[in-house]
Amino acid sequence: MDAGIGQFIPLILIFVIFYFFLIRPQQKKVKEHKLMVEGLKRGDKVITTGGIVG
């Protein structure tokens, strides 16, 4: 029984590392982007990723 649990520990460890290095930072970027877009109002100057100024 203990050997079965021991096999899952590396898998769980990989998932935790994956979460902290990939998923969590992406969620933070999405949240910051949402706040920035919500803060925009008509007439604000913006530059798109493609370089269009408007």
Protein Blocks (a to p, Z undefined) as FASTA:
>chain_A
ZZmmmmmmmmmmmmmmmmmmmmmmmmmmmmmmmmmmmmpcehiacddfkopaZZ
